[in-house]
Amino acid sequence: MGVAAGPIRVVVAKPGLDGHDRGAKVIARALRDAGMEVIYTGLHQTPEQIVDTALQEDADAIGLSILSGAHNTLFAAVIDLLRERDAEDILVFGGGIIPEEDIPPLKEKGVAEIFTPGATTASIVEWVRENARQPAASGG
């Protein structure tokens, strides 16, 4: 698989009923300032809306921000929908208030990385640059 032309495209989304989006907006701005194309979906998105947006926008990655405690359900739903739509090449990462013990099961389901409070925007930008557009089998 060749490297796609143009900037990395990232959908940043707030799934579920969580109404706090400051962190998502900070990440969206950091990715944009690093030269990526960012599509911010806004609050209260369903997994279906997020996946639809990612497919319509030809996204390389989806960044999910969850503070509501529904991360296990919502992350899994996004991963499942991507599989159903043969779009497993879209990288899924997330952040928010996610207990340490929930991270390994989320990664087993297919979430590529989880950023918890304290992660720097620079580390997130670097991780996306290094991992977006990599073949899924690379272990990237």
Sequence and secondary structure as in RCSB ss.txt:
>XXXX:A:sequence
MGVAAGPIRVVVAKPGLDGHDRGAKVIARALRDAGMEVIYTGLHQTPEQIVDTALQEDADAIGLSILSGAHNTLF
AAVIDLLRERDAEDILVFGGGIIPEEDIPPLKEKGVAEIFTPGATTASIVEWVRENARQPAASGG
>XXXX:A:secstr
    SSS EEEEE BTT    HHHHHHHHHHHHTT EEEE  SSB HHHHHHHHHHTT SEEEEEE SS HHHHH
HHHHHHHHHTT TTSEEEEEES  GGGHHHHHHHT  EEE TT  HHHHHHHHHHHTT  GGG  
